[in-house]
Amino acid sequence: MRDRRRDACHVLLDTPLPTRNDEAWRRTDIGALMLDEVEVIVPQADGEAALKGAPRSIKEAISGRGASGAVVSADGQVVASLLDKSLARKGVIFTDMETALKKHGDLLEPIFMTQIVKPNDGYFAALHGSFWQGGTFMYVPRGVEVPLPLRAATWLKQRHASFPHTIIVMEPGSRAVFIDEYESHTDDRRRSATARSRSLSATMRSSTT
């Protein structure tokens, strides 16, 4: 992963910001983005403290009510990670990205920033590849149906930026609903979410437990 960050950073340094002269961006004005205010490297935050003043929807996600699983982060720190035990026994994986890379690296490394979205896809893809933090990994084995939504929620209180990376792998015949939520504290500061999510339909096998 360190090598992929470094490679993305090299791409970022060589990639200009998009303009409305670029076909993919001609209907989007990014002039209002204050990128010089985005903090990409910040001290580790206190996730529990950040939850003070969090909206009801974030606290509801932490409780896990109405969901088969939940991953909740506050100011970049995971504060809740839940998955129905019966689904875990069937091989479903739903966890934060850092934990997933440690426990299921054999599943993730072949596809992380190499398929669908790659650093050379543009400035913001390279920015994300350089500074990603957090996110979610969801894996549903062949033929497994998840009865209630799997829910990821991100809350920003002190931090100005979020770079979560989400990968969803659905094997043939599986079914699930994924809900991804972002909320931030209301004040005069701008906040940015440079997220990347990708869904794959594939047959995968893990050698880790």
PyMOL CGO cylinders between C-alpha atoms (Angstrom):
from pymol import cmd
from pymol.cgo import CYLINDER

trace = [
    CYLINDER, 0.00, 0.00, 0.00, 2.89, 2.38, 0.73, 0.3, 1, 1, 1, 1, 1, 1,
    CYLINDER, 2.89, 2.38, 0.73, 4.22, 1.88, -2.80, 0.3, 1, 1, 1, 1, 1, 1,
    CYLINDER, 4.22, 1.88, -2.80, 0.77, 2.62, -4.25, 0.3, 1, 1, 1, 1, 1, 1,
    CYLINDER, 0.77, 2.62, -4.25, 0.52, 5.83, -2.24, 0.3, 1, 1, 1, 1, 1, 1,
    CYLINDER, 0.52, 5.83, -2.24, 3.94, 6.88, -3.50, 0.3, 1, 1, 1, 1, 1, 1,
    CYLINDER, 3.94, 6.88, -3.50, 3.03, 6.08, -7.09, 0.3, 1, 1, 1, 1, 1, 1,
    CYLINDER, 3.03, 6.08, -7.09, -0.22, 8.05, -6.76, 0.3, 1, 1, 1, 1, 1, 1,
    CYLINDER, -0.22, 8.05, -6.76, 1.70, 10.99, -5.30, 0.3, 1, 1, 1, 1, 1, 1,
    CYLINDER, 1.70, 10.99, -5.30, 4.05, 11.02, -8.30, 0.3, 1, 1, 1, 1, 1, 1,
    CYLINDER, 4.05, 11.02, -8.30, 1.02, 11.07, -10.60, 0.3, 1, 1, 1, 1, 1, 1,
    CYLINDER, 1.02, 11.07, -10.60, -0.56, 13.88, -8.55, 0.3, 1, 1, 1, 1, 1, 1,
    CYLINDER, -0.56, 13.88, -8.55, 2.53, 16.07, -8.84, 0.3, 1, 1, 1, 1, 1, 1,
    CYLINDER, 2.53, 16.07, -8.84, 2.44, 15.69, -12.62, 0.3, 1, 1, 1, 1, 1, 1,
    CYLINDER, 2.44, 15.69, -12.62, -1.33, 16.14, -13.06, 0.3, 1, 1, 1, 1, 1, 1,
    CYLINDER, -1.33, 16.14, -13.06, -2.94, 19.59, -13.37, 0.3, 1, 1, 1, 1, 1, 1,
    CYLINDER, -2.94, 19.59, -13.37, -6.31, 20.47, -11.93, 0.3, 1, 1, 1, 1, 1, 1,
    CYLINDER, -6.31, 20.47, -11.93, -9.12, 19.86, -14.42, 0.3, 1, 1, 1, 1, 1, 1,
    CYLINDER, -9.12, 19.86, -14.42, -10.70, 22.82, -16.17, 0.3, 1, 1, 1, 1, 1, 1,
    CYLINDER, -10.70, 22.82, -16.17, -13.96, 23.33, -18.03, 0.3, 1, 1, 1, 1, 1, 1,
    CYLINDER, -13.96, 23.33, -18.03, -11.99, 22.87, -21.25, 0.3, 1, 1, 1, 1, 1, 1,
    CYLINDER, -11.99, 22.87, -21.25, -11.69, 19.17, -20.35, 0.3, 1, 1, 1, 1, 1, 1,
    CYLINDER, -11.69, 19.17, -20.35, -14.56, 17.17, -21.79, 0.3, 1, 1, 1, 1, 1, 1,
    CYLINDER, -14.56, 17.17, -21.79, -15.27, 15.31, -18.55, 0.3, 1, 1, 1, 1, 1, 1,
    CYLINDER, -15.27, 15.31, -18.55, -15.42, 18.57, -16.56, 0.3, 1, 1, 1, 1, 1, 1,
    CYLINDER, -15.42, 18.57, -16.56, -17.01, 20.99, -18.99, 0.3, 1, 1, 1, 1, 1, 1,
    CYLINDER, -17.01, 20.99, -18.99, -20.28, 21.07, -17.03, 0.3, 1, 1, 1, 1, 1, 1,
    CYLINDER, -20.28, 21.07, -17.03, -18.60, 21.34, -13.62, 0.3, 1, 1, 1, 1, 1, 1,
    CYLINDER, -18.60, 21.34, -13.62, -17.11, 24.49, -12.14, 0.3, 1, 1, 1, 1, 1, 1,
    CYLINDER, -17.11, 24.49, -12.14, -14.56, 23.65, -9.45, 0.3, 1, 1, 1, 1, 1, 1,
    CYLINDER, -14.56, 23.65, -9.45, -13.59, 27.28, -8.96, 0.3, 1, 1, 1, 1, 1, 1,
    CYLINDER, -13.59, 27.28, -8.96, -15.38, 27.40, -5.59, 0.3, 1, 1, 1, 1, 1, 1,
    CYLINDER, -15.38, 27.40, -5.59, -13.24, 24.58, -4.19, 0.3, 1, 1, 1, 1, 1, 1,
    CYLINDER, -13.24, 24.58, -4.19, -10.74, 25.97, -1.70, 0.3, 1, 1, 1, 1, 1, 1,
    CYLINDER, -10.74, 25.97, -1.70, -8.20, 23.19, -2.10, 0.3, 1, 1, 1, 1, 1, 1,
    CYLINDER, -8.20, 23.19, -2.10, -5.49, 25.16, -0.31, 0.3, 1, 1, 1, 1, 1, 1,
    CYLINDER, -5.49, 25.16, -0.31, -7.63, 24.90, 2.84, 0.3, 1, 1, 1, 1, 1, 1,
    CYLINDER, -7.63, 24.90, 2.84, -7.89, 21.10, 2.70, 0.3, 1, 1, 1, 1, 1, 1,
    CYLINDER, -7.89, 21.10, 2.70, -5.82, 19.39, 5.39, 0.3, 1, 1, 1, 1, 1, 1,
    CYLINDER, -5.82, 19.39, 5.39, -4.60, 16.09, 3.98, 0.3, 1, 1, 1, 1, 1, 1,
    CYLINDER, -4.60, 16.09, 3.98, -2.32, 15.22, 6.91, 0.3, 1, 1, 1, 1, 1, 1,
    CYLINDER, -2.32, 15.22, 6.91, -3.64, 15.94, 10.39, 0.3, 1, 1, 1, 1, 1, 1,
    CYLINDER, -3.64, 15.94, 10.39, -2.92, 14.68, 13.93, 0.3, 1, 1, 1, 1, 1, 1,
    CYLINDER, -2.92, 14.68, 13.93, -4.89, 11.65, 15.06, 0.3, 1, 1, 1, 1, 1, 1,
    CYLINDER, -4.89, 11.65, 15.06, -8.27, 12.76, 16.30, 0.3, 1, 1, 1, 1, 1, 1,
    CYLINDER, -8.27, 12.76, 16.30, -10.32, 11.60, 19.28, 0.3, 1, 1, 1, 1, 1, 1,
    CYLINDER, -10.32, 11.60, 19.28, -13.24, 9.87, 17.58, 0.3, 1, 1, 1, 1, 1, 1,
    CYLINDER, -13.24, 9.87, 17.58, -15.29, 9.54, 20.76, 0.3, 1, 1, 1, 1, 1, 1,
    CYLINDER, -15.29, 9.54, 20.76, -14.91, 13.25, 21.51, 0.3, 1, 1, 1, 1, 1, 1,
    CYLINDER, -14.91, 13.25, 21.51, -15.89, 14.07, 17.93, 0.3, 1, 1, 1, 1, 1, 1,
    CYLINDER, -15.89, 14.07, 17.93, -19.20, 12.28, 18.46, 0.3, 1, 1, 1, 1, 1, 1,
    CYLINDER, -19.20, 12.28, 18.46, -20.34, 15.00, 20.86, 0.3, 1, 1, 1, 1, 1, 1,
    CYLINDER, -20.34, 15.00, 20.86, -22.88, 16.98, 18.92, 0.3, 1, 1, 1, 1, 1, 1,
    CYLINDER, -22.88, 16.98, 18.92, -23.13, 14.35, 16.18, 0.3, 1, 1, 1, 1, 1, 1,
    CYLINDER, -23.13, 14.35, 16.18, -26.56, 14.23, 14.51, 0.3, 1, 1, 1, 1, 1, 1,
    CYLINDER, -26.56, 14.23, 14.51, -29.14, 11.59, 15.30, 0.3, 1, 1, 1, 1, 1, 1,
    CYLINDER, -29.14, 11.59, 15.30, -28.45, 9.70, 12.06, 0.3, 1, 1, 1, 1, 1, 1,
    CYLINDER, -28.45, 9.70, 12.06, -24.81, 9.07, 13.07, 0.3, 1, 1, 1, 1, 1, 1,
    CYLINDER, -24.81, 9.07, 13.07, -25.79, 7.87, 16.53, 0.3, 1, 1, 1, 1, 1, 1,
    CYLINDER, -25.79, 7.87, 16.53, -28.47, 5.68, 14.99, 0.3, 1, 1, 1, 1, 1, 1,
    CYLINDER, -28.47, 5.68, 14.99, -25.85, 4.10, 12.72, 0.3, 1, 1, 1, 1, 1, 1,
    CYLINDER, -25.85, 4.10, 12.72, -23.66, 3.33, 15.75, 0.3, 1, 1, 1, 1, 1, 1,
    CYLINDER, -23.66, 3.33, 15.75, -26.56, 1.50, 17.40, 0.3, 1, 1, 1, 1, 1, 1,
    CYLINDER, -26.56, 1.50, 17.40, -26.95, -0.77, 14.38, 0.3, 1, 1, 1, 1, 1, 1,
    CYLINDER, -26.95, -0.77, 14.38, -30.74, -0.48, 14.47, 0.3, 1, 1, 1, 1, 1, 1,
    CYLINDER, -30.74, -0.48, 14.47, -32.38, -1.40, 11.19, 0.3, 1, 1, 1, 1, 1, 1,
    CYLINDER, -32.38, -1.40, 11.19, -29.14, -2.64, 9.64, 0.3, 1, 1, 1, 1, 1, 1,
    CYLINDER, -29.14, -2.64, 9.64, -27.34, -5.94, 9.16, 0.3, 1, 1, 1, 1, 1, 1,
    CYLINDER, -27.34, -5.94, 9.16, -24.04, -4.17, 9.83, 0.3, 1, 1, 1, 1, 1, 1,
    CYLINDER, -24.04, -4.17, 9.83, -22.52, -0.74, 10.36, 0.3, 1, 1, 1, 1, 1, 1,
    CYLINDER, -22.52, -0.74, 10.36, -19.12, 0.94, 10.12, 0.3, 1, 1, 1, 1, 1, 1,
    CYLINDER, -19.12, 0.94, 10.12, -18.99, 4.44, 11.60, 0.3, 1, 1, 1, 1, 1, 1,
    CYLINDER, -18.99, 4.44, 11.60, -16.04, 6.84, 11.67, 0.3, 1, 1, 1, 1, 1, 1,
    CYLINDER, -16.04, 6.84, 11.67, -15.70, 10.22, 13.37, 0.3, 1, 1, 1, 1, 1, 1,
    CYLINDER, -15.70, 10.22, 13.37, -12.90, 12.58, 12.37, 0.3, 1, 1, 1, 1, 1, 1,
    CYLINDER, -12.90, 12.58, 12.37, -11.06, 9.70, 10.74, 0.3, 1, 1, 1, 1, 1, 1,
    CYLINDER, -11.06, 9.70, 10.74, -11.32, 7.25, 13.64, 0.3, 1, 1, 1, 1, 1, 1,
    CYLINDER, -11.32, 7.25, 13.64, -13.51, 4.14, 13.60, 0.3, 1, 1, 1, 1, 1, 1,
    CYLINDER, -13.51, 4.14, 13.60, -15.97, 4.35, 16.49, 0.3, 1, 1, 1, 1, 1, 1,
    CYLINDER, -15.97, 4.35, 16.49, -18.23, 1.41, 15.61, 0.3, 1, 1, 1, 1, 1, 1,
    CYLINDER, -18.23, 1.41, 15.61, -17.95, -1.74, 13.50, 0.3, 1, 1, 1, 1, 1, 1,
    CYLINDER, -17.95, -1.74, 13.50, -20.86, -4.18, 13.60, 0.3, 1, 1, 1, 1, 1, 1,
    CYLINDER, -20.86, -4.18, 13.60, -21.94, -7.20, 11.55, 0.3, 1, 1, 1, 1, 1, 1,
    CYLINDER, -21.94, -7.20, 11.55, -24.72, -9.70, 12.14, 0.3, 1, 1, 1, 1, 1, 1,
    CYLINDER, -24.72, -9.70, 12.14, -23.07, -12.89, 13.41, 0.3, 1, 1, 1, 1, 1, 1,
    CYLINDER, -23.07, -12.89, 13.41, -25.16, -15.15, 11.17, 0.3, 1, 1, 1, 1, 1, 1,
    CYLINDER, -25.16, -15.15, 11.17, -23.89, -13.26, 8.11, 0.3, 1, 1, 1, 1, 1, 1,
    CYLINDER, -23.89, -13.26, 8.11, -20.30, -13.47, 9.33, 0.3, 1, 1, 1, 1, 1, 1,
    CYLINDER, -20.30, -13.47, 9.33, -20.68, -17.25, 9.57, 0.3, 1, 1, 1, 1, 1, 1,
    CYLINDER, -20.68, -17.25, 9.57, -21.79, -17.28, 5.93, 0.3, 1, 1, 1, 1, 1, 1,
    CYLINDER, -21.79, -17.28, 5.93, -18.60, -15.49, 4.94, 0.3, 1, 1, 1, 1, 1, 1,
    CYLINDER, -18.60, -15.49, 4.94, -19.86, -11.92, 4.64, 0.3, 1, 1, 1, 1, 1, 1,
    CYLINDER, -19.86, -11.92, 4.64, -17.19, -9.32, 5.39, 0.3, 1, 1, 1, 1, 1, 1,
    CYLINDER, -17.19, -9.32, 5.39, -18.12, -5.77, 6.37, 0.3, 1, 1, 1, 1, 1, 1,
    CYLINDER, -18.12, -5.77, 6.37, -15.43, -3.75, 8.09, 0.3, 1, 1, 1, 1, 1, 1,
    CYLINDER, -15.43, -3.75, 8.09, -13.32, -0.61, 7.92, 0.3, 1, 1, 1, 1, 1, 1,
    CYLINDER, -13.32, -0.61, 7.92, -10.65, -0.50, 5.23, 0.3, 1, 1, 1, 1, 1, 1,
    CYLINDER, -10.65, -0.50, 5.23, -7.60, -0.54, 7.53, 0.3, 1, 1, 1, 1, 1, 1,
    CYLINDER, -7.60, -0.54, 7.53, -8.85, -3.69, 9.28, 0.3, 1, 1, 1, 1, 1, 1,
    CYLINDER, -8.85, -3.69, 9.28, -9.74, -5.26, 5.94, 0.3, 1, 1, 1, 1, 1, 1,
    CYLINDER, -9.74, -5.26, 5.94, -6.24, -4.68, 4.56, 0.3, 1, 1, 1, 1, 1, 1,
    CYLINDER, -6.24, -4.68, 4.56, -4.73, -6.38, 7.62, 0.3, 1, 1, 1, 1, 1, 1,
    CYLINDER, -4.73, -6.38, 7.62, -7.08, -9.37, 7.69, 0.3, 1, 1, 1, 1, 1, 1,
    CYLINDER, -7.08, -9.37, 7.69, -8.07, -9.78, 4.04, 0.3, 1, 1, 1, 1, 1, 1,
    CYLINDER, -8.07, -9.78, 4.04, -5.15, -8.32, 2.14, 0.3, 1, 1, 1, 1, 1, 1,
    CYLINDER, -5.15, -8.32, 2.14, -5.15, -11.23, -0.32, 0.3, 1, 1, 1, 1, 1, 1,
    CYLINDER, -5.15, -11.23, -0.32, -8.61, -10.17, -1.47, 0.3, 1, 1, 1, 1, 1, 1,
    CYLINDER, -8.61, -10.17, -1.47, -7.92, -6.45, -1.57, 0.3, 1, 1, 1, 1, 1, 1,
    CYLINDER, -7.92, -6.45, -1.57, -4.39, -5.95, -2.83, 0.3, 1, 1, 1, 1, 1, 1,
    CYLINDER, -4.39, -5.95, -2.83, -5.08, -7.14, -6.41, 0.3, 1, 1, 1, 1, 1, 1,
    CYLINDER, -5.08, -7.14, -6.41, -7.94, -4.63, -6.82, 0.3, 1, 1, 1, 1, 1, 1,
    CYLINDER, -7.94, -4.63, -6.82, -7.01, -1.67, -4.59, 0.3, 1, 1, 1, 1, 1, 1,
    CYLINDER, -7.01, -1.67, -4.59, -6.54, 1.40, -6.86, 0.3, 1, 1, 1, 1, 1, 1,
    CYLINDER, -6.54, 1.40, -6.86, -5.89, -0.92, -9.81, 0.3, 1, 1, 1, 1, 1, 1,
    CYLINDER, -5.89, -0.92, -9.81, -9.39, -1.51, -11.23, 0.3, 1, 1, 1, 1, 1, 1,
    CYLINDER, -9.39, -1.51, -11.23, -12.23, 0.88, -12.10, 0.3, 1, 1, 1, 1, 1, 1,
    CYLINDER, -12.23, 0.88, -12.10, -10.51, 3.86, -10.43, 0.3, 1, 1, 1, 1, 1, 1,
    CYLINDER, -10.51, 3.86, -10.43, -6.74, 4.36, -10.86, 0.3, 1, 1, 1, 1, 1, 1,
    CYLINDER, -6.74, 4.36, -10.86, -4.43, 7.27, -9.93, 0.3, 1, 1, 1, 1, 1, 1,
    CYLINDER, -4.43, 7.27, -9.93, -3.87, 8.21, -13.57, 0.3, 1, 1, 1, 1, 1, 1,
    CYLINDER, -3.87, 8.21, -13.57, -7.62, 8.71, -14.05, 0.3, 1, 1, 1, 1, 1, 1,
    CYLINDER, -7.62, 8.71, -14.05, -7.17, 12.38, -13.15, 0.3, 1, 1, 1, 1, 1, 1,
    CYLINDER, -7.17, 12.38, -13.15, -6.20, 14.89, -10.50, 0.3, 1, 1, 1, 1, 1, 1,
    CYLINDER, -6.20, 14.89, -10.50, -8.79, 13.93, -7.90, 0.3, 1, 1, 1, 1, 1, 1,
    CYLINDER, -8.79, 13.93, -7.90, -8.17, 10.19, -8.36, 0.3, 1, 1, 1, 1, 1, 1,
    CYLINDER, -8.17, 10.19, -8.36, -4.45, 10.81, -7.79, 0.3, 1, 1, 1, 1, 1, 1,
    CYLINDER, -4.45, 10.81, -7.79, -5.23, 13.04, -4.78, 0.3, 1, 1, 1, 1, 1, 1,
    CYLINDER, -5.23, 13.04, -4.78, -7.35, 10.30, -3.31, 0.3, 1, 1, 1, 1, 1, 1,
    CYLINDER, -7.35, 10.30, -3.31, -4.76, 7.61, -4.02, 0.3, 1, 1, 1, 1, 1, 1,
    CYLINDER, -4.76, 7.61, -4.02, -2.10, 9.68, -2.26, 0.3, 1, 1, 1, 1, 1, 1,
    CYLINDER, -2.10, 9.68, -2.26, -4.01, 10.50, 0.91, 0.3, 1, 1, 1, 1, 1, 1,
    CYLINDER, -4.01, 10.50, 0.91, -6.84, 7.98, 1.30, 0.3, 1, 1, 1, 1, 1, 1,
    CYLINDER, -6.84, 7.98, 1.30, -7.77, 7.14, 4.87, 0.3, 1, 1, 1, 1, 1, 1,
    CYLINDER, -7.77, 7.14, 4.87, -10.59, 4.99, 6.15, 0.3, 1, 1, 1, 1, 1, 1,
    CYLINDER, -10.59, 4.99, 6.15, -13.47, 3.67, 4.12, 0.3, 1, 1, 1, 1, 1, 1,
    CYLINDER, -13.47, 3.67, 4.12, -15.22, 0.33, 4.00, 0.3, 1, 1, 1, 1, 1, 1,
    CYLINDER, -15.22, 0.33, 4.00, -14.76, -3.16, 2.58, 0.3, 1, 1, 1, 1, 1, 1,
    CYLINDER, -14.76, -3.16, 2.58, -17.89, -5.17, 1.85, 0.3, 1, 1, 1, 1, 1, 1,
    CYLINDER, -17.89, -5.17, 1.85, -17.76, -8.73, 0.54, 0.3, 1, 1, 1, 1, 1, 1,
    CYLINDER, -17.76, -8.73, 0.54, -20.82, -10.93, -0.01, 0.3, 1, 1, 1, 1, 1, 1,
    CYLINDER, -20.82, -10.93, -0.01, -20.19, -14.56, -1.07, 0.3, 1, 1, 1, 1, 1, 1,
    CYLINDER, -20.19, -14.56, -1.07, -22.01, -16.39, -3.83, 0.3, 1, 1, 1, 1, 1, 1,
    CYLINDER, -22.01, -16.39, -3.83, -25.72, -16.86, -3.21, 0.3, 1, 1, 1, 1, 1, 1,
    CYLINDER, -25.72, -16.86, -3.21, -25.82, -15.00, 0.11, 0.3, 1, 1, 1, 1, 1, 1,
    CYLINDER, -25.82, -15.00, 0.11, -28.61, -12.47, 0.64, 0.3, 1, 1, 1, 1, 1, 1,
    CYLINDER, -28.61, -12.47, 0.64, -28.15, -9.73, 3.26, 0.3, 1, 1, 1, 1, 1, 1,
    CYLINDER, -28.15, -9.73, 3.26, -31.63, -9.01, 4.66, 0.3, 1, 1, 1, 1, 1, 1,
    CYLINDER, -31.63, -9.01, 4.66, -31.08, -5.46, 5.96, 0.3, 1, 1, 1, 1, 1, 1,
    CYLINDER, -31.08, -5.46, 5.96, -28.83, -2.67, 4.64, 0.3, 1, 1, 1, 1, 1, 1,
    CYLINDER, -28.83, -2.67, 4.64, -25.13, -2.55, 5.40, 0.3, 1, 1, 1, 1, 1, 1,
    CYLINDER, -25.13, -2.55, 5.40, -24.46, 1.01, 6.51, 0.3, 1, 1, 1, 1, 1, 1,
    CYLINDER, -24.46, 1.01, 6.51, -21.32, 3.17, 6.51, 0.3, 1, 1, 1, 1, 1, 1,
    CYLINDER, -21.32, 3.17, 6.51, -21.36, 6.62, 8.10, 0.3, 1, 1, 1, 1, 1, 1,
    CYLINDER, -21.36, 6.62, 8.10, -18.70, 9.34, 8.21, 0.3, 1, 1, 1, 1, 1, 1,
    CYLINDER, -18.70, 9.34, 8.21, -18.89, 12.29, 10.61, 0.3, 1, 1, 1, 1, 1, 1,
    CYLINDER, -18.89, 12.29, 10.61, -16.54, 15.29, 10.46, 0.3, 1, 1, 1, 1, 1, 1,
    CYLINDER, -16.54, 15.29, 10.46, -16.40, 17.69, 13.39, 0.3, 1, 1, 1, 1, 1, 1,
    CYLINDER, -16.40, 17.69, 13.39, -12.86, 19.09, 13.63, 0.3, 1, 1, 1, 1, 1, 1,
    CYLINDER, -12.86, 19.09, 13.63, -11.38, 17.70, 10.45, 0.3, 1, 1, 1, 1, 1, 1,
    CYLINDER, -11.38, 17.70, 10.45, -11.85, 19.58, 7.18, 0.3, 1, 1, 1, 1, 1, 1,
    CYLINDER, -11.85, 19.58, 7.18, -11.38, 16.69, 4.74, 0.3, 1, 1, 1, 1, 1, 1,
    CYLINDER, -11.38, 16.69, 4.74, -12.21, 13.04, 4.31, 0.3, 1, 1, 1, 1, 1, 1,
    CYLINDER, -12.21, 13.04, 4.31, -10.61, 10.56, 1.89, 0.3, 1, 1, 1, 1, 1, 1,
    CYLINDER, -10.61, 10.56, 1.89, -12.46, 7.27, 2.46, 0.3, 1, 1, 1, 1, 1, 1,
    CYLINDER, -12.46, 7.27, 2.46, -11.93, 4.35, 0.09, 0.3, 1, 1, 1, 1, 1, 1,
    CYLINDER, -11.93, 4.35, 0.09, -14.78, 1.87, -0.32, 0.3, 1, 1, 1, 1, 1, 1,
    CYLINDER, -14.78, 1.87, -0.32, -14.71, -1.46, -2.17, 0.3, 1, 1, 1, 1, 1, 1,
    CYLINDER, -14.71, -1.46, -2.17, -17.77, -3.67, -2.61, 0.3, 1, 1, 1, 1, 1, 1,
    CYLINDER, -17.77, -3.67, -2.61, -17.39, -7.20, -3.93, 0.3, 1, 1, 1, 1, 1, 1,
    CYLINDER, -17.39, -7.20, -3.93, -20.54, -9.14, -4.77, 0.3, 1, 1, 1, 1, 1, 1,
    CYLINDER, -20.54, -9.14, -4.77, -20.22, -12.73, -5.93, 0.3, 1, 1, 1, 1, 1, 1,
    CYLINDER, -20.22, -12.73, -5.93, -22.77, -14.11, -8.44, 0.3, 1, 1, 1, 1, 1, 1,
    CYLINDER, -22.77, -14.11, -8.44, -26.23, -14.64, -6.96, 0.3, 1, 1, 1, 1, 1, 1,
    CYLINDER, -26.23, -14.64, -6.96, -25.61, -12.47, -3.90, 0.3, 1, 1, 1, 1, 1, 1,
    CYLINDER, -25.61, -12.47, -3.90, -27.82, -9.57, -2.86, 0.3, 1, 1, 1, 1, 1, 1,
    CYLINDER, -27.82, -9.57, -2.86, -27.26, -6.62, -0.52, 0.3, 1, 1, 1, 1, 1, 1,
    CYLINDER, -27.26, -6.62, -0.52, -28.07, -2.94, -0.03, 0.3, 1, 1, 1, 1, 1, 1,
    CYLINDER, -28.07, -2.94, -0.03, -25.23, -0.58, 0.92, 0.3, 1, 1, 1, 1, 1, 1,
    CYLINDER, -25.23, -0.58, 0.92, -25.86, 2.88, 2.39, 0.3, 1, 1, 1, 1, 1, 1,
    CYLINDER, -25.86, 2.88, 2.39, -22.94, 5.36, 2.55, 0.3, 1, 1, 1, 1, 1, 1,
    CYLINDER, -22.94, 5.36, 2.55, -23.54, 8.57, 4.54, 0.3, 1, 1, 1, 1, 1, 1,
    CYLINDER, -23.54, 8.57, 4.54, -21.42, 11.71, 5.05, 0.3, 1, 1, 1, 1, 1, 1,
    CYLINDER, -21.42, 11.71, 5.05, -22.22, 14.47, 7.51, 0.3, 1, 1, 1, 1, 1, 1,
    CYLINDER, -22.22, 14.47, 7.51, -20.25, 17.35, 9.01, 0.3, 1, 1, 1, 1, 1, 1,
    CYLINDER, -20.25, 17.35, 9.01, -20.47, 19.93, 11.75, 0.3, 1, 1, 1, 1, 1, 1,
    CYLINDER, -20.47, 19.93, 11.75, -22.06, 23.20, 10.63, 0.3, 1, 1, 1, 1, 1, 1,
    CYLINDER, -22.06, 23.20, 10.63, -19.78, 26.22, 10.87, 0.3, 1, 1, 1, 1, 1, 1,
    CYLINDER, -19.78, 26.22, 10.87, -18.01, 28.66, 8.56, 0.3, 1, 1, 1, 1, 1, 1,
    CYLINDER, -18.01, 28.66, 8.56, -15.30, 26.24, 7.47, 0.3, 1, 1, 1, 1, 1, 1,
    CYLINDER, -15.30, 26.24, 7.47, -15.44, 24.35, 4.19, 0.3, 1, 1, 1, 1, 1, 1,
    CYLINDER, -15.44, 24.35, 4.19, -15.15, 20.59, 4.24, 0.3, 1, 1, 1, 1, 1, 1,
    CYLINDER, -15.15, 20.59, 4.24, -14.19, 18.22, 1.48, 0.3, 1, 1, 1, 1, 1, 1,
    CYLINDER, -14.19, 18.22, 1.48, -14.90, 14.54, 0.89, 0.3, 1, 1, 1, 1, 1, 1,
    CYLINDER, -14.90, 14.54, 0.89, -12.69, 13.03, -1.80, 0.3, 1, 1, 1, 1, 1, 1,
    CYLINDER, -12.69, 13.03, -1.80, -14.13, 9.54, -1.68, 0.3, 1, 1, 1, 1, 1, 1,
    CYLINDER, -14.13, 9.54, -1.68, -13.76, 6.61, -4.03, 0.3, 1, 1, 1, 1, 1, 1,
    CYLINDER, -13.76, 6.61, -4.03, -16.26, 3.76, -4.15, 0.3, 1, 1, 1, 1, 1, 1,
    CYLINDER, -16.26, 3.76, -4.15, -16.22, 0.81, -6.49, 0.3, 1, 1, 1, 1, 1, 1,
    CYLINDER, -16.22, 0.81, -6.49, -18.36, -2.27, -6.93, 0.3, 1, 1, 1, 1, 1, 1,
    CYLINDER, -18.36, -2.27, -6.93, -17.15, -5.51, -8.44, 0.3, 1, 1, 1, 1, 1, 1,
    CYLINDER, -17.15, -5.51, -8.44, -19.03, -8.63, -9.43, 0.3, 1, 1, 1, 1, 1, 1,
    CYLINDER, -19.03, -8.63, -9.43, -16.51, -11.40, -9.06, 0.3, 1, 1, 1, 1, 1, 1,
    CYLINDER, -16.51, -11.40, -9.06, -15.67, -14.78, -7.59, 0.3, 1, 1, 1, 1, 1, 1,
    CYLINDER, -15.67, -14.78, -7.59, -12.94, -14.44, -4.99, 0.3, 1, 1, 1, 1, 1, 1,
    CYLINDER, -12.94, -14.44, -4.99, -11.30, -16.71, -2.49, 0.3, 1, 1, 1, 1, 1, 1,
    CYLINDER, -11.30, -16.71, -2.49, -9.53, -15.72, 0.71, 0.3, 1, 1, 1, 1, 1, 1,
    CYLINDER, -9.53, -15.72, 0.71, -6.75, -17.65, 2.44, 0.3, 1, 1, 1, 1, 1, 1,
    CYLINDER, -6.75, -17.65, 2.44, -7.06, -15.56, 5.61, 0.3, 1, 1, 1, 1, 1, 1,
    CYLINDER, -7.06, -15.56, 5.61, -9.47, -15.96, 8.50, 0.3, 1, 1, 1, 1, 1, 1,
]
cmd.load_cgo(trace, "trace")
